[in-house]
Amino acid sequence: MDIRPASEADIEAICDLVNHFADQNLMLHRTPAQVRMALGDFLVAEEDGRVVGCGYLAYLGPDLVEIRSLAVDPSMQGKGVGGMLVERLVATARARGVKQVCALTLAPDFFTKLGFARVDRWSISPKIWSECVYCPKFHACDEIAVLRVLDDA
Ligand SMILES: CC(C)(COP(=O)(O)OP(=O)(O)OC[C@H]1O[C@@H](n2cnc3c(N)ncnc32)[C@H](O)[C@@H]1OP(=O)(O)O)[C@@H](O)C(=O)NCCC(=O)NCCS
């Protein structure tokens, strides 16, 4: 299993993975253009030459990043791939001096096992105003906000 920065050649596989779950209302759809714009902040998990996981960091402010489009191929779930992706994304945020990492998710228990705490979604308001306002589910959002505050260690 290799966790590595995404490249142009991964865009289609990332979209396929994310949109598979978006079709089940588990996350937001992403277009190739959207993935390309965030490509420098995307990581993928690769197994035997195949992209089996992905996720990226969206910068919401000097002290806050959000983990978005976190997805692991159904055939590879439960093997630690999602956890590895989150830890690598957190390490990237830490290396860039960011203090807080958040996510909006339907899998809060996955994140709390990784040191995130459930928080009121309005406590991460930059996220709400940058993306949620455009979401069709804005007025009936069922996602739970989670936040991990990074120490300096
Ligand atoms: C959520 C997801 C990324 C987890 O990836 P994964 O590779 O299966 O997770 P891991 O194997 O690293 O699991 C780590 C731990 O979290 C738990 N876990 C995994 N998915 C979970 C979920 N949906 N709810 C609660 N706990 C979960 C695992 O049981 C494991 O616990 P353990 O360490 O006690 O055994 C993956 O299930 C997925 O892609 N789901 C569909 C898309 C989605 O919901 N993405 C999150 C949007 S923010």
The ligand as a MOL file (V3000), in Angstrom:
LIG
                    3D

  0  0  0     0  0            999 V3000
M  V30 BEGIN CTAB
M  V30 COUNTS 48 50 0 0 0
M  V30 BEGIN ATOM
M  V30 1 C -15.0870 6.0720 6.1340 0
M  V30 2 C -13.9860 5.3540 5.3370 0
M  V30 3 C -13.1330 6.4080 4.6300 0
M  V30 4 C -13.1350 4.5360 6.3020 0
M  V30 5 O -12.0780 3.9400 5.5650 0
M  V30 6 P -11.5080 2.4900 5.9940 0
M  V30 7 O -10.2740 2.2450 5.2340 0
M  V30 8 O -12.5910 1.4890 5.8720 0
M  V30 9 O -11.2100 2.7370 7.5370 0
M  V30 10 P -10.1100 2.0110 8.4500 0
M  V30 11 O -9.9510 0.5930 8.0040 0
M  V30 12 O -8.8810 2.8580 8.4770 0
M  V30 13 O -10.8490 2.0520 9.8640 0
M  V30 14 C -10.3170 2.6580 11.0220 0
M  V30 15 C -11.2970 2.4210 12.1580 0
M  V30 16 O -12.5240 3.1500 11.9150 0
M  V30 17 C -13.6300 2.2360 11.9000 0
M  V30 18 N -14.5610 2.6480 10.8630 0
M  V30 19 C -14.3630 2.5570 9.5330 0
M  V30 20 N -15.4290 3.0610 8.8650 0
M  V30 21 C -16.3130 3.4630 9.8170 0
M  V30 22 C -17.6020 4.0710 9.7570 0
M  V30 23 N -18.2230 4.3370 8.6000 0
M  V30 24 N -18.2130 4.3650 10.9310 0
M  V30 25 C -17.5960 4.0810 12.0990 0
M  V30 26 N -16.3860 3.5080 12.2180 0
M  V30 27 C -15.7470 3.2030 11.0890 0
M  V30 28 C -13.0270 0.8880 11.6230 0
M  V30 29 O -13.8550 -0.1210 12.1410 0
M  V30 30 C -11.6980 0.9690 12.3210 0
M  V30 31 O -11.8590 0.7440 13.7080 0
M  V30 32 P -10.8040 -0.1720 14.5240 0
M  V30 33 O -9.4880 0.5480 14.4020 0
M  V30 34 O -11.3660 -0.1840 15.8900 0
M  V30 35 O -10.8030 -1.4830 13.8250 0
M  V30 36 C -14.5900 4.3630 4.2910 0
M  V30 37 O -15.4320 3.4660 4.9680 0
M  V30 38 C -15.3660 5.0250 3.1820 0
M  V30 39 O -14.8130 5.3490 2.1400 0
M  V30 40 N -16.6980 5.1910 3.3730 0
M  V30 41 C -17.5680 5.7470 2.3560 0
M  V30 42 C -17.2980 7.2050 2.1250 0
M  V30 43 C -17.3590 8.0100 3.3920 0
M  V30 44 O -18.2990 7.9120 4.1900 0
M  V30 45 N -16.3040 8.8510 3.5850 0
M  V30 46 C -16.1720 9.7350 4.7220 0
M  V30 47 C -16.6850 11.0530 4.3170 0
M  V30 48 S -15.9210 12.3510 5.2570 0
M  V30 END ATOM
M  V30 BEGIN BOND
M  V30 1 1 1 2
M  V30 2 1 2 3
M  V30 3 1 2 4
M  V30 4 1 2 36
M  V30 5 1 4 5
M  V30 6 1 5 6
M  V30 7 2 6 7
M  V30 8 1 6 8
M  V30 9 1 6 9
M  V30 10 1 9 10
M  V30 11 2 10 11
M  V30 12 1 10 12
M  V30 13 1 10 13
M  V30 14 1 13 14
M  V30 15 1 14 15
M  V30 16 1 15 16
M  V30 17 1 15 30
M  V30 18 1 16 17
M  V30 19 1 17 18
M  V30 20 1 17 28
M  V30 21 1 18 19
M  V30 22 1 18 27
M  V30 23 2 19 20
M  V30 24 1 20 21
M  V30 25 1 21 22
M  V30 26 2 21 27
M  V30 27 1 22 23
M  V30 28 2 22 24
M  V30 29 1 24 25
M  V30 30 2 25 26
M  V30 31 1 26 27
M  V30 32 1 28 29
M  V30 33 1 28 30
M  V30 34 1 30 31
M  V30 35 1 31 32
M  V30 36 2 32 33
M  V30 37 1 32 34
M  V30 38 1 32 35
M  V30 39 1 36 37
M  V30 40 1 36 38
M  V30 41 2 38 39
M  V30 42 1 38 40
M  V30 43 1 40 41
M  V30 44 1 41 42
M  V30 45 1 42 43
M  V30 46 2 43 44
M  V30 47 1 43 45
M  V30 48 1 45 46
M  V30 49 1 46 47
M  V30 50 1 47 48
M  V30 END BOND
M  V30 END CTAB
M  END
